[in-house]
């Protein structure tokens, strides 16, 4: 188990996205973005690396890579 991840979740400093619906591309669909929190999938023991708000419809998506950074279709709202 990732102890750093568990400590952050227990302290309320991180948000577990493992229960979120996922797109066909594997992105997590978030209902909201909380500034100042870290994001992870505790089940898979993986950190989220980027979160973007899609410009076309405002959907907030999270990924295990940096795909939303410098992506013209998204406003990157969080980058690890």
Residue, then its C-alpha position, 0 to 999 in steps of 0.5 A: x500500500x502507498x503509505x504517502x497516499x493513505x496519509x494524504x487521504x486520511x488527513x483530507x489532503x487528497x481525493x480518491x477518484x477510484x469511484x468516479x465514472x470513466x470515459x472510453x479513454x480512461x479519464x476520470x469524470x469529476x463532478x467538481x474540482x477542489x483547489x489545493x487537494x491532491x488526486x489519486x486512485x487508491x485502488x490502483x495506487x496511482x496518482x493523478x497527474x493532470x486535470x482539465x476542464x474541457x472547453x466545449x462543455x465544461x466537463x472536468x476530467x482527470x488522468x494519470x498522465x499530463x494529457x491536459x497540459x498544453x492541450x488546446x481543447x482543455x484548460x489545465x486546472x491542475x498539474x502534478 
